[in-house]
Amino acid sequence: MKVLLADLAPRAALFAGPLWTPLYLARTGSVLREAGHDVSLVERGTLDARVRRDPAAVLQAFQEHTRGFQPDLVWFDVTFESYPALLPFARTARQAAPRARVVAGGRYPTASPEQTLQQGEALDLAVIGEPERAAPALADGADASAIGSLAFRANGDVIRTAPAPALADLDALPFPAWDLLDISYHTHKTARVIPCLILRTLTTQTSRGCRGTCRFCYERGLFGGRLRFHSGAYVAEMVGQMAADYPIRGLYFSDENFTASAEHCLEICEELVAAGLHKKLRWAAQARADTTSEELLRAMRRAGCVQLEYGIESGSQRLLDFLNKGTTVAGNTEALARTRQAGIRSLAYMLVNLPGETPADYAATAAFLEAANPDLVRLNRWNPYPGVALSAQLVREGAVSPDCWNLDTREPTGAARPPANLSGLPDPEYQGHRRRLYRRHVLPRYLRDLWCNNRWWEIPGLWRPGPLARFLWRLVR
């Protein structure tokens, strides 16, 4: 059977380099190949680059690829951000391959399968959760009602099948099918994957699941709350193959919390050192501040870790408690200090646009950043998404509409409308606090770090070629 996998994520307009490697589809492709199916993968970003981001030309190129391949199954990876592109791409797939099953999987269909199918008239199915069980069964033509963790239409209603058990042995999975991707793009030099370090970097995972119960976050939605791990030997072999096959110097572990299990983390570090990979690759990961220790951080540094990203969220203890984060301002400060002492750079993720923010909360965040002094700060605007406890509360309270994340709330072009100001502050005041945090704590750190940690002549090459970028590049070459 022929299967077409489609990644709907757009590429950044400014930066030429990639962000995270689309692991969901690389994993799906690998299990389909192992089951004997013919697999092709098309990336919207690649089409964007080919036709200079012309929406009509992108759909035309996708239609030509689909018609030429004539798949029996079309599978879209749909995130919250890429959801606006799903409907036109699904309609195009239906027209180009009328006999194919058209399926949507990934974070958005997992969080909202009913709405995905109700709005996506060209879709046949929505896949809920991890894809590796459903993909071979669907490619073999199995009846949807016999496959767990699916949603499909029946007599005008959307029916969910019983949840499939989570994969217990992650080591039984084949390595991701990196070669299906636009690998020349994904191994392009970039300072986006490991922020401010210009490296050729690929993304992988060593675990699934998250024990966190944060009210604002959906990160545990796709893989659930139960933690499952690849063995250290599996991780080292996978990373070794990546380093052998592709010209990478960086690695990003996109686990929800790389340090969730100290034993597992130490095992991976030992295997990376034993394989000599700590001398070949610099790597980064995400961690919770309350799961790190001096011993663990020293072991990670010896194994090649150069940066840890912490979801700090706020310098206000009131907001941390409101978000059910389970951390303290003092504990977060200590974690950043431990990380610095171990010789590992730190990046602090901070949230704005949280319900009930006050000027005192912004002042507490600014004070925290001054005192804790992370190497980098990333300021993220919180938006309500389906499947998130805080979003459900806002819907109940009437602060946002029940369909605030649907296409109906978007512009006719499909672009997202500006997110609502949920902070409770007047908009000029909210925007002023946000801009001050960015100017004082985000931008200066980013520019300093980019300049201090890279060869200066590589920096102009990070921007998408334009008249100014080409001129600067000619000067430094």
VEXDREN-2710 file (C-alpha; in Angstrom, 1 decimal):
% VEXDREN-2710
k/r/px/py/pz
1/MET/0.0/0.0/0.0
2/LYS/1.1/3.6/-0.7
3/VAL/1.1/6.1/2.2
4/LEU/1.6/9.8/1.8
5/LEU/2.6/11.7/5.0
6/ALA/2.2/15.4/5.0
7/ASP/3.7/17.9/7.5
8/LEU/1.7/21.1/7.6
9/ALA/4.1/23.2/9.6
10/PRO/5.1/26.5/7.9
11/ARG/8.6/27.8/7.9
12/ALA/9.6/31.0/9.6
13/ALA/9.7/33.9/7.2
14/LEU/12.7/35.6/8.7
15/PHE/15.1/32.7/9.5
16/ALA/16.4/30.4/6.9
17/GLY/17.3/27.6/9.4
18/PRO/15.0/24.9/10.8
19/LEU/13.4/24.6/14.2
20/TRP/12.5/21.1/15.5
21/THR/12.6/18.0/13.2
22/PRO/9.1/16.7/12.6
23/LEU/9.5/13.5/14.7
24/TYR/5.9/12.5/14.6
25/LEU/5.9/11.8/10.9
26/ALA/9.4/10.4/10.9
27/ARG/8.3/7.9/13.5
28/THR/5.1/7.1/11.6
29/GLY/7.0/6.6/8.4
30/SER/9.5/4.2/10.0
31/VAL/6.8/1.8/11.3
32/LEU/5.0/1.9/8.0
33/ARG/8.2/1.0/6.1
34/GLU/8.9/-1.8/8.6
35/ALA/5.4/-3.1/7.8
36/GLY/6.2/-3.2/4.1
37/HIS/4.4/-0.1/2.9
38/ASP/5.6/2.4/0.3
39/VAL/6.0/5.8/2.0
40/SER/6.4/9.3/0.8
41/LEU/6.6/12.4/2.9
42/VAL/5.9/16.0/1.7
43/GLU/6.6/19.1/3.9
44/ARG/4.6/22.2/3.5
45/GLY/7.8/24.2/4.3
46/THR/9.6/22.7/1.4
47/LEU/6.8/23.6/-0.9
48/ASP/6.7/27.1/0.6
49/ALA/10.4/27.6/-0.2
50/ARG/9.9/26.2/-3.7
51/VAL/7.1/28.5/-4.8
52/ARG/8.1/31.5/-2.6
53/ARG/5.2/31.1/-0.1
54/ASP/2.4/31.6/-2.6
55/PRO/-0.6/29.7/-1.0
56/ALA/-2.2/28.8/-4.3
57/ALA/1.1/27.5/-5.8
58/VAL/1.8/25.5/-2.6
59/LEU/-1.6/23.7/-2.9
60/GLN/-0.9/23.2/-6.6
61/ALA/2.5/21.6/-5.9
62/PHE/0.9/19.4/-3.2
63/GLN/-1.8/18.3/-5.6
64/GLU/0.7/17.4/-8.2
65/HIS/2.8/15.4/-5.8
66/THR/-0.3/13.6/-4.5
67/ARG/-1.7/12.9/-7.9
68/GLY/1.6/11.5/-9.1
69/PHE/2.1/9.2/-6.1
70/GLN/-1.6/8.1/-5.9
71/PRO/-1.6/7.1/-2.2
72/ASP/-4.0/4.7/-0.5
73/LEU/-3.7/6.6/2.7
74/VAL/-2.9/10.3/3.3
75/TRP/-1.8/11.2/6.8
76/PHE/-1.5/14.8/8.0
77/ASP/0.4/15.9/11.1
78/VAL/-1.6/18.7/12.6
79/THR/-0.4/21.0/15.4
80/PHE/-2.4/23.8/16.9
81/GLU/-0.4/26.3/14.8
82/SER/-0.8/24.4/11.5
83/TYR/-4.5/23.6/11.9
84/PRO/-5.6/26.5/9.6
85/ALA/-3.8/24.7/6.7
86/LEU/-5.5/21.4/7.3
87/LEU/-8.8/22.0/5.5
88/PRO/-7.5/23.3/2.2
89/PHE/-4.8/20.6/2.1
90/ALA/-7.3/17.8/3.0
91/ARG/-9.6/19.0/0.2
92/THR/-6.7/19.0/-2.2
93/ALA/-5.7/15.5/-1.2
94/ARG/-9.3/14.3/-1.6
95/GLN/-9.4/15.7/-5.1
96/ALA/-6.0/14.4/-6.2
97/ALA/-6.5/10.9/-4.7
98/PRO/-10.2/10.3/-4.4
99/ARG/-9.9/6.6/-3.3
100/ALA/-7.5/7.3/-0.4
101/ARG/-8.3/7.5/3.2
102/VAL/-7.5/11.0/4.5
103/VAL/-6.4/11.0/8.1
104/ALA/-5.4/13.8/10.5
105/GLY/-3.2/13.0/13.5
106/GLY/-1.0/14.9/15.9
107/ARG/-1.6/17.4/18.7
108/TYR/-4.7/19.1/17.5
109/PRO/-6.7/16.0/16.5
110/THR/-5.7/14.4/19.7
111/ALA/-7.0/17.3/21.7
112/SER/-10.2/17.9/19.7
113/PRO/-11.0/14.9/17.3
114/GLU/-14.7/15.8/17.1
115/GLN/-14.1/19.4/16.0
116/THR/-11.4/18.2/13.6
117/LEU/-13.8/16.0/11.8
118/GLN/-16.8/18.3/12.1
119/GLN/-15.0/21.1/10.3
120/GLY/-12.9/18.9/8.0
121/GLU/-15.4/17.5/5.6
122/ALA/-12.6/16.0/3.4
123/LEU/-11.3/14.0/6.4
124/ASP/-12.2/10.4/7.1
125/LEU/-10.5/9.8/10.4
126/ALA/-8.8/11.5/13.3
127/VAL/-6.0/9.6/15.1
128/ILE/-5.8/10.2/18.9
129/GLY/-2.4/10.0/20.6
130/GLU/0.7/8.2/19.4
131/PRO/0.5/7.0/15.8
132/GLU/2.6/3.7/15.7
133/ARG/-0.3/1.3/16.4
134/ALA/-2.9/2.9/14.1
135/ALA/-0.6/3.6/11.1
136/PRO/0.1/0.0/9.9
137/ALA/-3.5/-1.0/10.6
138/LEU/-4.9/1.9/8.5
139/ALA/-2.5/1.3/5.7
140/ASP/-3.5/-2.4/5.6
141/GLY/-7.1/-1.2/5.1
142/ALA/-8.5/-2.3/8.5
143/ASP/-11.9/-1.2/9.6
144/ALA/-11.7/2.0/11.7
145/SER/-14.0/0.6/14.3
146/ALA/-11.5/-2.2/15.0
147/ILE/-8.6/0.2/15.7
148/GLY/-8.2/1.8/19.1
149/SER/-7.8/5.6/19.6
150/LEU/-9.5/6.8/16.5
151/ALA/-12.5/9.0/15.7
152/PHE/-14.6/8.6/12.6
153/ARG/-18.1/9.6/11.3
154/ALA/-21.1/7.3/11.5
155/ASN/-24.6/8.3/10.7
156/GLY/-23.8/12.0/11.1
157/ASP/-22.1/11.6/14.4
158/VAL/-18.4/11.4/15.4
159/ILE/-17.6/8.1/17.1
160/ARG/-14.5/7.5/19.2
161/THR/-13.1/4.0/19.5
162/ALA/-11.8/2.6/22.8
163/PRO/-8.4/4.0/23.8
164/ALA/-5.5/1.9/22.6
165/PRO/-2.9/0.9/25.3
166/ALA/0.2/3.1/25.3
167/LEU/3.3/1.5/23.8
168/ALA/5.1/-0.2/26.6
169/ASP/8.4/-1.1/24.9
170/LEU/9.7/2.0/23.1
171/ASP/12.9/0.2/22.1
172/ALA/10.8/-2.1/19.9
173/LEU/10.2/0.9/17.6
174/PRO/12.5/1.4/14.6
175/PHE/14.6/4.6/14.4
176/PRO/12.8/7.6/12.9
177/ALA/13.0/7.6/9.1
178/TRP/15.0/10.8/8.8
179/ASP/15.7/10.2/5.1
180/LEU/12.0/10.8/4.3
181/LEU/12.4/14.4/5.4
182/ASP/13.9/17.4/3.5
183/ILE/17.1/16.5/5.4
184/SER/19.2/19.2/3.7
185/TYR/16.9/21.8/5.2
186/HIS/16.7/20.1/8.6
187/THR/20.5/19.9/8.9
188/HIS/21.0/23.5/7.7
189/LYS/23.1/25.6/10.1
190/THR/20.7/27.4/12.5
191/ALA/20.7/29.1/15.9
192/ARG/17.0/28.2/16.5
193/VAL/17.2/24.6/17.6
194/ILE/19.7/25.2/20.4
195/PRO/19.1/29.0/20.7
196/CYS/22.1/31.2/19.9
197/LEU/24.4/28.3/19.0
198/ILE/24.9/28.1/15.2
199/LEU/24.9/24.4/14.5
200/ARG/23.7/21.7/12.2
201/THR/21.2/20.1/14.6
202/LEU/18.6/17.3/14.5
203/THR/15.9/16.6/17.1
204/THR/15.0/13.3/18.8
205/GLN/13.3/11.9/21.9
206/THR/14.4/9.5/24.6
207/SER/11.0/9.3/26.5
208/ARG/7.3/9.8/26.2
209/GLY/4.8/11.2/28.7
210/CYS/4.8/13.9/31.4
211/ARG/3.9/13.6/35.1
212/GLY/3.2/17.3/35.3
213/THR/-0.3/18.5/36.0
214/CYS/0.1/22.2/35.0
215/ARG/-3.2/23.8/34.2
216/PHE/-1.9/25.9/31.3
217/CYS/-0.1/23.2/29.3
218/TYR/-1.0/20.6/26.7
219/GLU/2.4/18.9/26.4
220/ARG/1.3/15.7/28.0
221/GLY/-1.7/15.4/25.7
222/LEU/-0.1/13.4/22.8
223/PHE/1.6/10.8/24.9
224/GLY/-0.2/10.9/28.2
225/GLY/0.9/11.2/31.8
226/ARG/2.7/7.8/32.1
227/LEU/6.4/8.0/31.6
228/ARG/8.0/5.5/29.3
229/PHE/11.7/5.4/28.3
230/HIS/14.0/4.3/25.6
231/SER/17.0/2.5/27.0
232/GLY/20.4/4.3/27.1
233/ALA/21.8/1.8/24.6
234/TYR/18.9/2.4/22.2
235/VAL/19.5/6.2/22.5
236/ALA/23.2/6.0/21.9
237/GLU/22.8/3.7/18.9
238/MET/20.2/6.0/17.4
239/VAL/22.3/9.1/18.0
240/GLY/25.3/7.4/16.6
241/GLN/23.5/6.6/13.4
242/MET/22.3/10.2/13.1
243/ALA/25.8/11.5/13.6
244/ALA/27.2/9.0/11.0
245/ASP/24.5/9.5/8.4
246/TYR/24.2/13.3/8.6
247/PRO/26.6/16.3/9.0
248/ILE/25.3/17.3/12.3
249/ARG/27.2/18.9/15.2
250/GLY/24.2/19.5/17.5
251/LEU/21.4/17.4/19.0
252/TYR/18.2/18.5/20.7
253/PHE/16.3/16.1/23.0
254/SER/12.6/17.2/22.8
255/ASP/11.4/15.1/25.8
256/GLU/8.9/16.9/27.9
257/ASN/11.3/16.6/30.8
258/PHE/14.7/15.0/30.1
259/THR/15.6/14.8/33.8
260/ALA/12.2/13.3/34.9
261/SER/14.1/10.1/35.9
262/ALA/17.6/10.7/37.3
263/GLU/18.5/7.0/36.7
264/HIS/17.4/7.1/33.0
265/CYS/19.2/10.4/32.4
266/LEU/22.4/9.1/34.0
267/GLU/22.2/5.9/31.9
268/ILE/21.9/8.0/28.7
269/CYS/24.9/10.1/29.7
270/GLU/27.0/7.1/30.4
271/GLU/26.1/5.5/27.0
272/LEU/26.9/8.7/25.1
273/VAL/30.3/9.0/26.8
274/ALA/31.0/5.3/26.2
275/ALA/30.2/5.7/22.5
276/GLY/32.4/8.8/22.2
277/LEU/29.5/10.9/21.1
278/HIS/30.1/13.5/23.8
279/LYS/33.2/14.5/21.7
280/LYS/31.2/14.8/18.4
281/LEU/27.9/16.5/19.4
282/ARG/26.8/19.3/21.6
283/TRP/23.2/18.8/22.9
284/ALA/20.4/20.5/24.7
285/ALA/17.2/19.4/26.4
286/GLN/14.2/20.5/28.4
287/ALA/14.0/20.0/32.1
288/ARG/11.9/20.9/35.1
289/ALA/13.7/22.9/37.7
290/ASP/12.7/20.6/40.5
291/THR/14.2/17.5/38.9
292/THR/17.8/18.5/38.6
293/SER/20.7/18.0/41.0
294/GLU/24.4/18.8/41.1
295/GLU/25.4/15.2/40.3
296/LEU/23.0/14.9/37.4
297/LEU/24.0/18.3/35.9
298/ARG/27.7/17.4/36.1
299/ALA/27.1/14.0/34.4
300/MET/25.1/15.8/31.6
301/ARG/27.9/18.3/31.1
302/ARG/30.5/15.5/30.8
303/ALA/28.2/13.8/28.2
304/GLY/28.1/16.9/26.0
305/CYS/25.1/18.9/27.3
306/VAL/25.6/22.6/26.7
307/GLN/22.1/24.0/27.3
308/LEU/19.0/23.3/29.4
309/GLU/15.7/24.9/28.9
310/TYR/13.5/25.4/31.9
311/GLY/9.8/26.1/32.0
312/ILE/10.0/28.8/34.7
313/GLU/6.8/30.5/33.5
314/SER/6.7/33.4/36.1
315/GLY/8.6/35.1/38.9
316/SER/5.4/35.4/40.8
317/GLN/4.7/32.6/43.3
318/ARG/1.0/33.6/43.2
319/LEU/0.9/32.8/39.4
320/LEU/3.0/29.6/39.8
321/ASP/0.4/28.3/42.3
322/PHE/-2.5/29.4/40.1
323/LEU/-1.0/27.5/37.2
324/ASN/-0.4/24.4/39.4
325/LYS/3.2/24.4/38.3
326/GLY/4.4/22.7/41.5
327/THR/7.6/24.8/41.7
328/THR/8.7/27.8/43.8
329/VAL/10.5/31.0/42.9
330/ALA/13.3/30.1/45.3
331/GLY/13.6/26.6/43.8
332/ASN/13.8/27.9/40.3
333/THR/16.5/30.4/41.3
334/GLU/18.5/27.6/42.8
335/ALA/18.1/25.4/39.7
336/LEU/19.5/28.1/37.4
337/ALA/22.4/28.6/39.8
338/ARG/23.2/24.9/39.9
339/THR/23.0/24.8/36.1
340/ARG/25.5/27.7/35.8
341/GLN/27.9/26.1/38.3
342/ALA/27.9/22.9/36.2
343/GLY/29.0/24.8/33.1
344/ILE/25.6/24.4/31.3
345/ARG/23.8/27.4/29.8
346/SER/20.2/28.0/30.8
347/LEU/17.2/29.2/28.9
348/ALA/14.1/30.3/31.0
349/TYR/10.7/30.1/29.3
350/MET/8.4/32.8/30.7
351/LEU/4.7/33.3/30.1
352/VAL/2.7/36.5/29.6
353/ASN/-1.0/36.9/28.9
354/LEU/-2.0/34.8/31.8
355/PRO/-5.5/35.3/33.3
356/GLY/-5.4/37.7/36.2
357/GLU/-1.9/39.1/35.7
358/THR/-1.2/42.2/37.7
359/PRO/1.6/44.8/37.5
360/ALA/3.0/43.2/40.7
361/ASP/3.3/39.9/38.9
362/TYR/5.3/41.5/36.1
363/ALA/7.5/43.3/38.6
364/ALA/8.1/39.9/40.3
365/THR/9.1/38.3/37.0
366/ALA/11.5/41.1/36.2
367/ALA/13.0/40.9/39.7
368/PHE/13.4/37.1/39.3
369/LEU/15.2/37.5/35.9
370/GLU/17.6/40.0/37.4
371/ALA/18.4/37.8/40.4
372/ALA/18.5/34.4/38.7
373/ASN/20.2/35.7/35.5
374/PRO/19.5/32.9/33.1
375/ASP/21.7/33.0/29.9
376/LEU/18.6/33.3/27.7
377/VAL/15.0/34.2/28.2
378/ARG/12.1/33.3/25.9
379/LEU/8.9/35.2/26.4
380/ASN/5.8/33.2/25.3
381/ARG/2.3/34.6/25.0
382/TRP/-0.1/32.1/26.5
383/ASN/-3.1/31.2/24.4
384/PRO/-6.1/28.9/25.2
385/TYR/-6.0/25.6/23.4
386/PRO/-8.4/22.6/23.6
387/GLY/-7.6/19.9/26.1
388/VAL/-6.1/22.4/28.6
389/ALA/-7.6/22.8/32.0
390/LEU/-7.2/26.5/32.2
391/SER/-8.8/26.9/28.7
392/ALA/-11.8/24.9/29.9
393/GLN/-12.1/27.2/32.9
394/LEU/-12.0/30.3/30.8
395/VAL/-14.7/28.9/28.5
396/ARG/-16.9/28.1/31.6
397/GLU/-16.4/31.7/32.9
398/GLY/-17.2/33.2/29.5
399/ALA/-13.8/34.8/29.1
400/VAL/-13.3/33.1/25.7
401/SER/-15.7/31.5/23.3
402/PRO/-15.9/27.7/23.2
403/ASP/-14.6/27.7/19.6
404/CYS/-11.8/30.3/20.2
405/TRP/-9.2/27.9/18.7
406/ASN/-11.2/27.0/15.6
407/LEU/-10.9/28.2/12.1
408/ASP/-14.1/30.3/12.5
409/THR/-12.1/32.7/14.6
410/ARG/-9.4/33.2/12.0
411/GLU/-9.1/35.7/9.2
412/PRO/-10.5/34.8/5.7
413/THR/-6.9/34.2/4.6
414/GLY/-6.5/31.5/7.3
415/ALA/-4.1/33.6/9.3
416/ALA/-4.6/33.7/13.1
417/ARG/-6.3/36.8/14.5
418/PRO/-4.3/38.6/17.2
419/PRO/-4.8/36.6/20.5
420/ALA/-7.1/38.1/23.0
421/ASN/-5.7/40.0/26.0
422/LEU/-6.5/37.6/28.8
423/SER/-4.4/39.3/31.5
424/GLY/-7.2/41.5/32.8
425/LEU/-5.0/44.6/32.4
426/PRO/-5.9/47.4/29.9
427/ASP/-4.3/46.5/26.6
428/PRO/-1.9/49.5/26.6
429/GLU/-0.7/48.5/30.1
430/TYR/-0.4/44.8/29.2
431/GLN/1.5/45.6/26.0
432/GLY/3.8/48.0/27.9
433/HIS/4.8/45.4/30.5
434/ARG/5.4/42.8/27.8
435/ARG/7.6/45.2/25.8
436/ARG/9.6/46.1/28.8
437/LEU/10.3/42.5/29.6
438/TYR/11.4/41.9/26.0
439/ARG/13.6/44.9/25.8
440/ARG/15.3/44.5/29.1
441/HIS/15.6/40.7/29.5
442/VAL/15.0/38.9/26.2
443/LEU/16.7/40.9/23.4
444/PRO/19.9/42.0/25.2
445/ARG/20.6/38.4/26.3
446/TYR/19.9/37.0/22.8
447/LEU/22.1/39.5/21.0
448/ARG/25.0/39.1/23.5
449/ASP/24.8/35.3/23.4
450/LEU/24.6/35.1/19.7
451/TRP/27.7/37.3/19.3
452/CYS/29.8/35.7/22.1
453/ASN/29.2/32.0/21.2
454/ASN/29.6/32.0/17.5
455/ARG/32.0/33.1/14.8
456/TRP/30.9/36.5/13.8
457/TRP/31.0/35.9/10.1
458/GLU/28.4/33.1/10.4
459/ILE/25.7/35.3/11.9
460/PRO/24.5/37.1/8.7
461/GLY/23.9/33.7/7.1
462/LEU/21.1/33.0/9.6
463/TRP/18.6/35.4/7.9
464/ARG/16.6/34.4/4.9
465/PRO/18.4/35.8/1.8
466/GLY/17.3/39.3/0.9
467/PRO/19.1/42.3/-0.5
468/LEU/20.5/43.3/2.9
469/ALA/21.4/39.8/3.9
470/ARG/23.1/39.1/0.5
471/PHE/25.1/42.4/0.9
472/LEU/26.2/41.6/4.4
473/TRP/27.1/38.1/3.4
474/ARG/29.3/39.3/0.5
475/LEU/31.1/41.6/3.0
476/VAL/32.0/38.9/5.5
477/ARG/32.9/36.3/2.9
END
